[in-house]
């Protein structure tokens, strides 16, 4: 918004690819294929050392130390992972004769400590749930006072693990021939047992990546100019380096994505190195100055309801001083068929997964010749499933940022300074069958929420999360249950004589909760504001149009280079023919995304065309 001071700092992520690599000492160019090979050697060293370190530290004493947050001398552990690991004496090991710089070991310990700290929370939750688990009934008792609440989805996952462990224990007890031993095992199984994460889970698999943010200039250094980013990093010249001389500095040059040009970025952070199907990918982060958003001073709020039929719907509520009003019109996001495409790709991925699982069962007892044929088919199925997942991820991201841009423009046109979204931790799809529940869970809601927070922050609009329970079931005016006279997608209150689309009514409820609880908003650990209490105040229907009319995006018709077909005799050429409906991929001004720059197909020495 114009005239707003840039006082708040906000981090965001983007990706790019290097288009050139040179030796920092000699200045000789390095091919991108050779660069990928040297990156793979680095990632293999990091992955192997991190896997060994996690396996060595996978015991309850590690999680007790991390949960307490103190070292052997009683001092508080630092927040930086590699510093905490050095304080605790956690050091990675490498194969004999292999030399690895100490800064690479920092990267290993930082990544391993982050994984262990995440597992420490799960260890505490599993210990609490297992102590309240009853093997006889298969249920978990309600928590007592003082215990940290656990999300219901996580609790159900732990319950399934405990049930599987109980069945294995029962099978082992039933196989013994000693009746007394069987009775003792059954009596022991009936007693609640306090388990740890190490009892029911193995160490997690390690992703091949190198987080350079844990290192310093001795390993990596980043320089950013107007539209170019230069990363200097030390890479091994062989798969098993034995001396320091086999680690050479390589200078990588990449182009910044176009949507970052001209933005008030205050700091650039070292990227994370990964390899995908196209080669080296730089996952970068930056800090940007954005307008300060204050939820407590908001008088107009936009409520966003995550809809099962589309990605979301929005509605506006206004605090006039004499009460809350709304026109109950709202805005429903049109994904232009991308949601249907995502559902089709999900069904295809599930089919490939089931088929590969069935072939693995057949391959267990198959002859060697048949086993090799089945393994080849399984490899093809896994490759196709990976391709389907990559395509779904691309569509999800494009859908999320397009949705974020549309909702942000809608809020700016309504002079709203706050956007209320449903708290995704309390929103869980249940009761609509396995396929529909999974389809709703695998949607782009989490990505859309993050994209909305990033997009809205750039114009001074703050995004807050509010409780989702009952938002589409209760009337915004009298807080009574709504009727469904026209089916699932309609809502109507006979007492207040308000209603319409259930998603837009839910948007009014969410905006109302945000306005009523704006003074009690708290900051989460991630820094985003959250309203945890639900208050009620009647929302009157305003007959004046208070919300803006959403503008339809203009689309480019790319048919100028195609010659007009010659009409056949007897065909009426004056009759208009409707053009095919365009999609979000053809918008003149697409939503900001972090599409990578520097294609692998462009292997010239210069940067890609701008």
N, C-alpha and C positions, 0 to 999 in steps of 0.2 A: 504494500500500500504506500502511496506517495506521502512523504513527510515523516515516515516512521524511521527512527534511528536503528541502526544495525548494532545491537548490543549483545545478542545471544549467539553462542557458538554451537554448531550442530555438525556432526560427522555424517558422512554418507560414503557409499562404496560405488565403484565403477570398475570396469574391466577394459583392458586393451591388450594389444599384441605387439611385440617388437617387429619392425620391418627391416632392421639392420643391426649387425653385431660386428664389433671390431675388437682386436686385442688391444687392451689399454696400454701395454708397454711398447709394442712394435708398431701398432696402428694397422696391422694386416687385417683384412676383412675375414669374417668367419661365416660360413654358410649356415643357413637356418637349420638344415638337417644336422650338421655337426653341433650346432648349439643345442638342439633337442637332445642329442646323445649325451652331452656333458651335463645338461640339467638332469637327465635320468640317472646318471651316476651319482649326482648330489642327492637326489631324492631317495635312491636306494640306500645310501649310507645313513640318511636321517631316519628312514622308515625302519631299517633293521635295528638301529640303536634304540629307537623309541619303543618298538615292540619288545625288545629284551628288557628295557627298563620297566615297562608296565607289567610284564610277567613277573619280574623280580619283586616289585612292590605291591603285587596283588594279594594282600593279606589284611586282616582286620586292623592291625596296629597302624598301618598307613592311614586308614580312614579315621581312626580315633584321633590321630595327630592333626589331620586336616580339619576335622570337625571342631576340635578344641581351638585351633588357630594359634597354637603356641609351640615353640620348639622345646628342646630338652632343658634349657635354662629358664623356661617360663616366659620368654620374650614373645611378643606378638609377631606372627609371620608376616613378611612383606607381601604386598599385593602382587608384585611382579613374580611370575612363575619361576624364572631362572634364578632370581635372588633367593626365593623361598627354598628352592631345591638345593642351592649351595649351602644355605643355613642348615638344612636337614641332612646334608651329606649324600644327596642323591646325585650320582654321576653315571653317565652312560658308558658303555663299553663297546669296543669295536673289534673286528677280527685282528688276530696277531699280525703285526707288521704294518698295519694301516695307520697312516697319519691323518688326523682330522684336526683342523684349527679349533681353538677353544671357543670361538664365536659360533661355530657350527654346533658345538655341544650346548651352547646357550639356547639355540633354537630347539634342539632336541628336548632339553629339560623344560623349557617353557611350554611346549606343546604337550608333553607328558603330564606336567603339573595341572594344566588346564583340564585335561581329561580326567585326572584323578579327583580334582575338586568337584567336577560335575558328578562323578560317581559317588563322592562322599555324601551328597544330598540324597542320592538314591539309596545309599546304604542306610542312612538314618530312617528314611521312609520305609524301607523293607523291614528293618528291625522292628519298627513300631507296628506295622501291619501284621507281621508274622506272629507277634506276641498276642494279637487279638484274633488270630485265625483259629477257627474250630474245624479240625479235620473231619469230625463226624457229620457236620451239616454242610461243610464247604463254604461257610459264610465268615465275614469279618465283622466283629463287634464294633459298635460306634466308638469313636475316640473318647477318652476321658478328658477331664479338664487339664489344660496346660499343654497338650500335645499339638504339634504343628499340623494344620489341616493338609491333607494330601488330595490332589485332583482326582476326581472320580475315574477318569480314564486310566490314570496311572495305577490306581488301586485295583481296578479290574484286571490290568495286565499282571500285577503281582499275584492276584488271587489265582489266575490261571497257572502261573508258575508254581504256586504252592500246591494246587490241586494235582498237577503233574508229578510233583515230588512226592506227594502222599500216595498216589497210585503206584509209583515205582517202589516205595517202601512197603506197601501192602503186597505187591507181587513178590518182592524179595522175602517177606515174612511168610507168605503162603507156600513158597517153594521148599521151605525147610520141613523136615519130617518130624521134628521134635515139637510136640503139641505145647509143651510148657514155654518153649522159646517163642512160639507163635503167639501165645497169649500175652507174654511179656512185651513183644513187639507191638501188638495191638493196643495194649494199655499205654505204652510209651507214645504211640501215634496219636492217642486221644488227648494227650497233654499238649497244650500250646507250647511251641518251641520258638525261641527267639533266634531267628536266622540273620545272617549277614549277606551282603551282596556277593561275597566270595563263595557262599554255599550254593547259590542257585544260578550264578552267572560266571562265565569265563571272561578273561580280559578282553576288552573291546578291540575290534580290528582298527588298524591305523590307516588313515588316508595319506596317500603320498603327496605331501606338500611341504613347503618350507616357508614359515612365517618369519620374514626378515625383520619384523618390528622388534624382535627380541635382541637383535644384534646392533652393532655400532658401525662406525665408519671403517673399521678394520676389515669388515666383511662386505658391507654394502653401503652405498651412498647414492642419494637421489637428488637430481637437479631438474627443476621444471622451469622452462621459459614460457613464452607466450602460448604456443600451441604444441610444444614438443616436450617430452619427458625422457630424460637420460638416466639410466640405472647402471651403476658400476658395481659388479658383484664378483667375488672370487669363486671360480669353479674348478673342479678337478680336471686334469688332463688325461686321466686314466681311471678305470673302474676301481682300482685298488691303489690309491696314492700312498707312497711310502715316505716321502719327504715333503718339506714345505715348498720346495721348488716345483712340485707338481700341482700346485694351486696357483693359477694365473687369474688376473683380473680381466674381466670382459665388460666392455661398454655396450649396453643395449639402448637403442633409440626407438621410441614409440611415439605415436601421434595421439594427442588427447582427443577424446570424443567431442564432436561439435557442440553438444549441449553444455559443455563446461566452459566454452569460450565466453569471456566477459563476466563470469560470476565472481562475487567477492569471496574468494577462497583465501583463507589466512594461513593454512598449513597443509603440507603434503606429507603423507606418511609412507613408510617403506611398504612395498607390496608383498603379497604372498605368491610364491611361484608354484604353479601346477602344470600338469601336462594333460591335454585332452586329445581328441581325435585329430585336431588341426595343429597340434604342437604346443609350444609354450604359451601359457596364458598368465597375464599379470592381473591379480586381483588387488586393486588399489583402494586406498581410502584417503579422504581429505576432510578438512574442517572448513566450514563455510560460515560466514556472518549472516544471520537472518534476523528479521524483525522480531522483537520480543512479544510473545503472546501471553496475555494475562486472562485466564478464565474467569477470575472474580469480577471483572468489569464488563463481561459480555451481556448484552441485552437481546441479541438475535442469535439463535443457534440453529444449526442444520443437523437433523438426526438421520443417520444412515443405518438402514436395516439390511442385514445380509439375507437375501431372498433365496429360497430354494429353486425358484423358476429362472431367475437371472442373478447376476452377481450382487446387485443391491438396488435399493430404492431410497430416495431422500425426501424429507419434508422439513418445513420450517415452523418454528415456534418463536414468538416475540414476547418479551416482557415489557408491557407498556407502562408499568407503575401501578396500574389499577388491576393487574392480573395478566394471565397468559392468554394469548390469542393465536389462532392459526387459521389459514384458509383451507386446510385439509386437501390441497391440490397435489402438491408433491411432484416428484420427478422420478421416473423409472429408467434405469440405465439399460440401453439396448446394446447387447454385445454382438449383434449382427451375425449370429450363427456360430460364434467361436465357442460358446458353451456346449453346443451340440457336437462340435468337432472334438472338444475335450472329452466328452462322454464316450464318443466312438473310439478315440485313442485309448481311453482307459479300459474299455471292454476288450479291445484288441490286445493290450498288454496283459490283462488277466488271462486271456485265452492262451497266449504264448507261455505264461508262467505255469499254468496248469498242464499244458502239453509237455513242457520240459520236465516238470516234476514226475509226470507219468513215465516218461522215457527213462528217467533216473531209476525209478522202481524196477522197470524191466531190465535195465542194465546190470542190476546187482547180481542176478543169477544167470545172466546170458553167457554163451560161449565167447571165447576171445574174439573171434571174427565178428560176431554180431555186436559184441560190446564196443569194438572200435567204430562200427557204423553208427551205433546209437550215440556214442560220444561226439561224433562229427555232427549229427543232427542237433544234439543239445547245444553245441557251440554256435550253430547257426541261429537257433531259437534265442539264445542269450544275446547274440549280437543284434538281432531284430528287436528284441525287447529293450535293449539299451537305446537303440535309435528311436523307438517310440517314446521312451522317457525323455530323451533330449528334445524331441519335437513338442511334447507336452510342456516342458519347462519353458521353451521359447514362447509358446502361445500364452502360457500363464503370465509370463512377465509382461508381454505386450498388452494383454488384457488388463493387468493390474494398473499399469501406468496410464493407459487410456481412460480407465475408470476414475483414477485419481485426478486426472486433468479435468474431466467432465464435472465431477463433484466440486472441485475447487473453484472452477469458473461459476458454478451455480451458487456457491457460498459468497463469492466476491460480488456477484450481481445482486444478491439479496442483502449486502452490507452486513453479513454475518462475520463474527470474529471467533466463533467456536463451532467445531464439528464434533458431534457425539457419535461414537461407533459402539457397537455391542462388544462387550468383553469376550474375547474368543476363548478364554480359559473357562468360562461358565457356559459357553454355547457349544453344545455337543449334539450331533445328529443321532437320534435314536428313534426306534419304533416304526421305521419305514422300510424295513427289509435290508438285507445285507448289501445289495447292489446300490440302492439309493443312499443308504447311510455312508457307504464308502465313497460314493460320487460326491456327496456334500462335503465329506471330510477332505477329499483330494482336490477341492476347488482352489481358486487363487485368493481365498479370503485373507490368509496371513500376508501374502505378498501385496495384496491390495491395501491392507491396513498400513503396512510399512510405506508403500508408495504414496498413500494419501497423506501420511504424516510428513514425509519429505516434501511433497509438492505443496501442501498447504503452508508449511513453515516458511517457504520462500516469499509468501505474500502476507505474512503476519497473522495467519489463522491457526489457532491451536487446536489440536485433535485430542480429545479426551475419551477414555473408555468408561462406559457406564454398565451397570448390571443389565443382563439381557432377559432375565426371567419375566414372563408375562407381558412383554412389550407388545406383542401382536394379539394378546388374548383379553386385555383389559381396556376399557374405554378411557381415553384421555380426559374426558370431562367429569364423569362420576365414578371412575375406577371400578366399574362393575363388569362382569363378563360380557363379551361381545357375542352377538348372534351371527350365524353364517347363513343368511337367507339364500345367497346365490352360490354356495359351495365354499371350498377351502380358501379361495383367493379373495373372497369378499368378507367384509366385516360391517356390522351395523349395530348402533345402540338406539333402541326405541325411545329411551328416556331423554337423551340429549339430542336425538335426531341428527347424529353425525355418523359418518362412515365412508365407505368406499373400498379401495384396494387395501387389503390387510397389511401389505408391506408399507404403504404410505401412512396408514394409521400407526403402525409400529414406529415409523420415523418421527411422528409427532410425539409419541410417548418418550422416545429416547432424547429428543430435544428438550422436552419438559424436564426429564430427570437431570439433564446437564445444567439447565438454568436454575433449578431448585437447589442443586448440590454444588454450584460453582464455588461457593465459599469454603467447602470442605474437601476440595480436591487435594490429593496427595501425590507426591512424586514417587514412582516406582524405582527400582534399582537401575532400570534402563534409562531413566530420566523422563519418561513420558507421564503426563498427568492422568490420574485415575480417580473416579468417583465410586465409592464402594457402598454407599447407602442409597436407598430409594425413598424419596418423599413424594407426596401427592398434593397437587393443587389443580383445581378445575381449569381446563383449557376451553375457552369460549371460541365458538366458530365466528370468524370475521367474514362478512360477506364481501368486503373489499379484497381485491387481489393483492396480497402482500408478498407473494413470491414471484420471482422472475420467470419468464417463459424460456425454457431451455432452448438454445439455438441448435439447429441441426448442423453438423459439420459439412462443409463443402467438400465435394469429391472431384477428383480429376478424372476425366474420361480420356483414356489413352488410346485413341483411335485415329489420331490425325495422320499417322504414317501409313495407315492401311487404306488402299484405294477402295472407293465405293463400289460395291458390286453392281453389275449390270442387271437391271430388272428384266424379268422375262415378260413375254407378250401376254397380255390379258391380266396382269397383276396390277392391282390398285396401289400405286405408290403414294397416294395422298393420305392413306389411312395411317395414323401414327402407331408406332410399335413401342411398347415400354422397354426401356433399357434395363439390363440386369442390375440388381441392387449391388452397390459397391460395399466394400468392407472397410474396416479400420486400417487395413494395410495400405489403402489408397488415399488417405487424407492428405490434404495439401500441407497442413502444419501438424505433423505427427507428434504424439506425446513424447516427452523427453525420456530417453532410454539410454542405457549404457552399452549399446552395440559396440563391439570391438572394432578397432581401427587397425589397418595394416594387414590386409588379407594375405594368407599364405600363398595365394597364387601370384602375388606381385613380389617377385624375387629380385627386383632391381636394387641398385644401391641407394636410390633416393626414396623419400617418403611417398606414400600413396597420394593420389590426387585429392586435393581438398574440395 
